[in-house]
Amino acid sequence: MAKLVLKFKGMVRQEYPLNNPIVAIGRSATNDIFIDNLAVSRNHAQIVRKGDQFEVEDLNSNNGTYVNNNRIESHQLKDGDVITIGKHELVFLVKGEAVLTDGLGNQPDVEDYSSEMEGTILTVGSMQKKAQAQAQAAAPKPQPAKPQFVGSLTVMEGDLPQNRYDLTSSATNIGKGDSAEIRLSGFFTPSVSMVVHRGDDGFYVSPMGGFFKPKLNGETITGKTKLKSGDVLSIRSYKFQYTQK
């Protein structure tokens, strides 16, 4: 049985068996093949059956009707001819079979569908839903958000402008230099004595050198060490208590 296969951007959308003597094509909803696109005239073209033959006729459309990329007024169709109307293609088939796909290689049920594509309202039901489900299933799953730890250093000893320093940066420098967020004083105090930095699972302290060594709970810090709430950091006459929430 002869039929027309409607395609948009290379994807099969619908099949229309040519059972009637005349099959009307256009943007008016009264047409047998309804294509709601501004490039398509209200009554654009028609397929006329003449015995065992089929002809496509242009109905003085604004943008013309094309068969195999040639503009026509009327044309006797043969198997495999491609009729172009606006941005859509209608493939004329007598013997061949067209497989309806959803764009992901799946064969969906043929239902009406509604989706706007470049000014075209098409029919999508299970076709679009199944494609969306396939795409969502293939998409990477969102990772749970990592907990955000809030840390602070409370001044226990030492003359500083603040009583508490919230650790809002990824790294907080403690020392005498201009780059230090917590500025210390005193001879031989290094520009940066230690750094408190944020990790995925909390805060860590790392020594940065100098004559006077920073300490954690009275013990010299020798490398990167994870902090726990209540720990005491000290350098010379300064002491800080670390608190984590």
Buried (B, 14 or more C-beta within 10 A) or exposed (E): EBBBBBBBEEBBBBBBEBEEEEBBBBBBEEBBBBBBBEBBBEBBBBBBBEEEEBBBBBBEBEBBBBBEEEEBEEBEBEEEBBBBBBBBBBBBBBEEEBEBBBBEEEEBEBEEBEEEEEEBBBBBBBBBBBBEBBEEEEEEEEEEEEEEBEBBBBBEEBEBEEEEBEBEEEEBBBBBEEEBBBBBEEEEBBBBBBBBBBEEEBBBBBBBEBEBBBBBEEEEBEEEBEBEEEBBBBBBEBBBBBBBE
